[in-house]
Amino acid sequence: MVASVFAAIATTARQRPEAIALGQGARTITYGALQGFLAACRPYLQGPQQVIGIATYDPIEAALADLALTACGHISVHLPPFFSATQKAHIIQAAGLTAVIGQDQPDLPQITLPAPPAAHDYLEDFQPIEGAKRIIFTSGSSGTPKGVVIGETQMQTVITGLRDAIAPDARDVHLSLLPMAQLLEQIAGLYLPLLCGARIEFCAAALGALSGGDPQPVITAMTTSKPSTTILVPALLSVLVAYLKSKGIKAPDSFRFVAVGGAHTAPTLLEQAADLGLPVYEGYGLSECGSVVAMNRVGALRHGTVGKILSGVNAWIDNGEIVVSGPSVMEGYLGAPAPETPWRTGDLGRIEDGHLIIEGRKDWLIVTPAGRNINPEWVEACLGADPRIVAAGLWQTPQGELEILAALRGDITPEHIATHLAALPSYARPTSVIIVPANLPNLLKAGGGIARNMLSDLSKTAPKFPLTYPAKEYA
């Protein structure tokens, strides 16, 4: 799978065997050692294609397992560390896992891979086996994970498009902060840097920072590794911006490209990030289309858009909906027929001067009793720059009133929330706020945002407070 990536690893191993491929704190794996590891894994993973899980909380071990399974032609399935036990059990059954790498699922047969060799000059040649796939499970809006099957064609198409957009090279250091279970990090945070002979630095503490933990380890990783690229979701960007502001410091000047996606990013947050030295570029995509459809890029950044469509990807607007066709569209959902083409994303948008503008989900659109159309993400983004609010979800009650849920990692009053929302026109202002902790099980999606299937139940059970706005009326 993605033969060009493994060919590039072999080339770098021959030309620069001492160059660091993967690092995590004091642990480093050179390109020579990585090539030796992949060759040594063959006896452990030989035989017919299997569906094998990756169940480890250690990001560097998850990356090694992903590379080994891919090189040996198997079907890899990450068991996301942020999924519940029930969701993981669903994945195991739905995917039909035959074995697992890692200790998180002791009831499955375990595969223990060899450790990468200590020497960096172990350059045994091997040929990757074609036909590897990966099944990406996303909770989506229902909370029940749905498997997206991604093959060689999808991976190669998006990797090539991102290479054209980001222009990575061997001088780059990519700081991997998102879980390896996410397709975006697999493609842009693992395979793309290795294709270019770059270094990848992992930070195991990033997931904790996103869940309300201390962000200092992430800042330390930034300072010590001097990264040039990284990928964030808006909630993690908000945490890092707030921390940098509180300490009166800026991000390392080594950054040249910080990608953000997974949910709408508040314009004020983007402005604050730029002031702190974070060159943020918004992108857009979904697992069903290889994780990336469009991306802003250096020299062509246009705020308020998610950039231009990736090269090799076909996308257009049909009756207001974003439609994608071609080689980046998934092979299908697990256990379902091949998808219809072109693929209708369910996302609303428009294209201006070649740049894609996202206008929200088609099935999330709220129509008020007065006939006003409201995109929930427009309202929710007003809270996105406050680091105490991890995510927000707007919905309309059966009585036609607007309510907004705020998932918090810190103390905040309804008055503060009303202040953030006060600039909205009166028809779009929520009448009340539901306040819940951000660590509520299954509330947050991995890519950012609220699991909207929970909003109705939380509206009935969670604390609710009225919102009072200034007397001034807005159109």
N, C-alpha and C positions, 0 to 999 in steps of 0.2 A: 504494500500500500504506500502511496506517495513515494515511489521509488526515487524521485529526485532528492528527497530529504535524506534518505539513507545513503545515497550516493554522495551527497554533500558531506555527511558525517565522515564517511570513509576518506574522502579527499582531504578534509581538514585534519583527520587523524594521521594521514601520511605526511602532510606538509607542516602541520603545527601540532604535533602530538601532545605537547605540554600545555597548550591553550586550554583554559578552563571552559568546559561545556556547562556543567551544572554545579551550583554552590548553595550551601545553606549554613550560614554561620561559619564555623571553622571547617566544615566538611566541604571538600571540593572533589569533583570528578572531571578529569581531563578528557579531551576528545579521544586521545589514544585509549584511555581506560574505558570510555563509553563504547568505542568500537569493539574492544575486547569483551565487554559485558554482553553486548548483543550477540556476538559469536558464541560465547559460552552458554547463553540461554537456549540455544537450539536443542540440545539433548533433553532439556527439561520441558520443552514445549513441542516436541515432535509428535507427529501423528495427524489424524484427520482434524479438520477445523472444529473447534469447540467454542461454546459461549462461556467465557470466564470473567468472573467479577473481580473488581479491584476495590478492596475494602481496607484502606489504611488512612489514618489521619495525618500521616507524614507526607507533605507534598512532594518531596524529592523521591520518596519511594513510590508514590502514585505515578509520578512521571516516568520513572524507570520501568514500572510494570506496564504502563501504556505503550511505551516504545517497544518493549520486548514482545508483547502480544501482537502488536501491529507488524513488527518485522517477521514474526513467525506465522502470519496469516490467519490469526484467530479473530473472534468477535469479542471485543472488550466492552464491559459494562461497569462503569463506575457506580458505586453505592455512595451517594453524596453524604458527607458527614452531617449536613444540615437537615437531612430527611429524618422523619420519625421512624421508630422501629416498625410501625405498621406499614409505612411507605416502603421501607427497605424489604420487608417480607413480600410485599406486592411485586417489587422489582424482581426478586429472586424467582418467584413463581412465574411471572409473566414472561421473563426472558428465558427461563429454563436453564439457569446457571448449572454447569456441571462441576465447577470448582471455583476457588477464590484465591486471590493473592492478597495477603494481609490477615490481620488477627481480629478484625471487627465482627466476623461471622464464623464463629468456631464450629457451627453445626455442618458447614459445608466442607468437602474435601479441600485440603490446603495444598497449594503449590508454593514451595520455597525456592526462589530464584537465587543463583549464585551472586555473591557480592562482586561489584566491579573490581577488577584487579588493581593492586596498588601501583604497579608499574604503568607508565604512560606510553610504553612502546610496544604494547601487545596488540599487534595489528593483523590478526588472523582475518583473512577475507571471508565473507559470506554473502550469499545472495538472498535478499528478502523474499519471502513467499507472497505471491500475489493473492488478492481476494479478501484481505482483512476488512472488517467492518467495525463500526462502533454503534452501540445503541445508547442514545442520550435520553434519559428520563427527565421530563420536565413536569412539574406539578400544575403548570398552567393556571387556569382560573377555577378548576374543579377540586383541586387538592389531591386527586388521585393521579399518580404519575402515569404519563403516557409515553411510550417508547418511540423515539424517532430514529430511524435506521439511516445511517450515513455511511456511504461507501467511498471508494477511492476517488471517483470522479468528483464528488462534492468537495472532498477535502482538498484535492489538487486545485480545483477551480478557485476556491476562496483563498487559499494560500497564495496563489499566483496574483489574484486581484489585490490582496493586502500588500504583497511585496511591491507592486506598482504604486500603491497609495502611500505607504509608509517609508519606502526606500531604505530598509535596514541593511546593515553591512556588518562585517566582522568586528568593527570597533564598538558596536552597541553592547550595552548591558541591560537586559530586560529584568525588571523586578516583578516577579510573579506573586501577586497578591490575591487573586481570585482562586477559589478551589479548582483543582485539576479536574473535578467532576463536570465542570462547565465546558461546553463545546468551544466557546470563545477562547478560553484560556488554553485549551488543547491546541487549537489552530494557531492563534496569534501569539500565545505566550510560551509555547513549546516547539511546535514544528517549524514555525516561521523563523524564529531566531536560529535554530539548528541548521536550517537551510542556508543561512548566511554566515555560519561560523561564529555566531555571537555567543555571549555568555548569558546564562540564565541564573538569577539569584532568587531563591525561594525564601519566603517569610511565613513561617507556620503560625505566627501570632495574628496575622491579618484577619482571619475568620473571627477571632475573639474580639478584635477591635470593631468589626462590623456589628457584632452582637451586643455591644455596650461595654466591652473591656477596654483596657488601657491602650491607647494608640501609640504610646511611646516606643514600643518595640518596632513598629512600622517606621516611625521617623528615624530610629537608630539604623534600621536596615537601609533606608534611603541615604543616610549620611555616610555609612561605611562602604556601601557597594557603589555609590555614585552612579546610579542608573541613568540611562538615556531614555528608556521607554518603560511604560507600565500601562495596565488596564484597570479601570475602576468602575464601580457602579456609583450612581449619584449619592447614595447613603454613605459610602465609604469616603467619597470625595468631601462630603459635608463634614465628616468627623475630622479628617486631616486638615481641612481649612480652618476649622474651629480651634484645633490644637495649635497649629502654627500661629494663629492670631493671638491665642492666649499666652504664648511664650514670646511673642514679639519677634519671631524669626521667619525666615523664608525657606522655601524648598531648595534643595541643592541645585546649583546652576548647571548641573550635568544633564538635566532633563531637556529633551528636544521634542518628545511626543508623548502626551498622556491621553490615551483613549478613554472615553466614558460612554457607557451605553447601558441598556437593560431597562431603563425607565426615563421619563422626561426629566431633564435637568433644569432647575430654576435659573433664569438668566442672571439673577443677582449672585448666585453661587459661582457661575462661570466667571463673572467679573472679579469676585473676591479671589478665586483661584489664580487668575492671571496676575493680579496685584501681588500675590505671594510667590510668583515665579513658577507656577504650574501651567505649562502650555497645553491646555485641554482642547481636545478635538472630539466633538460629538460624532457618534455613528449610530447606525440603525441596522437591526437584523433580527432574525428569529431562527431557532434551531431547525425548523422545517426548510429553511433556505440556506443552510450551511453556516448560520450564526451571524453573517455580515452581508448586508445588501448594499449599503452606502456608507461613506466615511468622508468626513472633512479631512483635508490634507494640508501639509505645509505649503504656503504660497497661494492657497485657494480656500482659506478659512472664511466661512460666512456664518456669522452668528445667527441663531434662529433657525438654522437648517441642520440636517445631518450629513450634508456634503453631497458629493456626486456618486452616482451608481458605480460600483466596482467594475473594473474592466473584466470582461468575460461573463458578467452577470446581466441578464435581460430583465428590466423592470420598467413598468409604466403605470399610468393612472387610468382606471376604467370606472366611470361613474363615481369618482371620488375615492375609490379603493385602490390600494397599492397591489399590483399584480406582478408576479415573478415567474419567469419560465427559463428553461435551459438547464445546463449541467449542475447548477448549484442547488436545485430543488431535491429534497430528500428522496431516497428510494421508496419510502412509505412509512406509515405507522406500523409498529410491531403487530403482526397477526392480522393486518388489514390489506386490502388490495392496493396495488400501485396507485399513487395519487393522481388526481386529475391534473392535467396541464392545460393552460398555465395555472399556477398556484395562486389562489386568491387569499391574501394574507389576513383579511379582516381588519387591517389597519387603514385608516383614512389619511389621505395626504394630497399634496400637489407638488408639482415641479416648476420652479422658477429659475430661469437662466441656468438650467442644468443641475440645480441643487434641489434635493428632496426636502420637503417640509412635512413633518408628521403632525397630524391633527387629531390623533386619538384612535381608540378602538371603535369600529363600526357598531359592535353590539354593546358598547358601554355608553353610547350617546344618550343623554337624558333630555327628554322633552317635557318641559314644565306645563302645568295646567294652562298657563298663559300663552303656550305655543313657542316658548323660547327654547332653542337648542343649546345645550351646555355640554362641552367636552370635560369629563371629570378631571383629566390630567391638567387642564388649564387651571382649575381651582386648586388642585392638590399641589401644584408646583409653587404656589404662594407660600406653602409651609416648608418647602424643600431646602431652603437656605438656613433654616434654624437647626443646628446640630442636635438639639434635644428631641427633635421630631424625626424619627428614622424613616417613617413612611406615613402616607395619608391615603384615605379612601373616601370618595364622595359617593353618596347614593341618594335616591329619592324614595321617601316612605310611601306606603299605599295611600296616605292622605295627601300626597303631593308636596310634602315639605322636604327641603334639602338638609341632610345631615352629613357631617364629615367625621371620620374616625381618625384619631391621631395616635400613632404608636410611638410611645415615648421611651427615651433612655435617661431622662432627667426630669426635674420638676419644672412645670410650666402651668400657668393659670389660663383659664378660658379667656381672660382679658387679653393676654399676650397673643393667643390664637386669633382672637377677633382683630387685633391690630394688624396681624399679617394679612388678613383677608379683607381689610377695610377698603382697599383700593379697587376691589371688584365692583362691577355694577350691581345694583341692588337685587336684580333678578337672579344673580349667580351666588349671592351670599348664603351660606348655610345658616339655618336658624338655630342649630345646636351642634355640639361636639361630643363625640364619644371618646373617652380617654382610656387607653389600655397600655400595659407595658409592652415594650418591643419584643421581649422574649416569650411572649405568649405562643405556645406550640402551634406550628403550621400557619402562623399569621403572615409571615414574610416570605416572599418568593426569592429564590436564589439570585436571580438577576436583578433584584430590586423591585419594590412595589408590594402592594397588599394582595393577599389571596381574597379576591372579591366575593367568593362564595361564602365567606364568613361574615360579611357585613350585616346581613339580615338578622342572623342569630345574635350577634354582638349588640345590635341596636336594641334588642329586647332584654339583654342581661347585663351589659356593661354600664358603668357610671356615665350619665349623660348630663350635660350642662348647657343652659341656654347661652347664646352668643348675642351680645349687645354691641351695636356699632355706633359710630358718631352720627349726629343728626343729619349731616350733609348727605344729600341724595345723589346717586350716580345714575347716569342714563342706562 
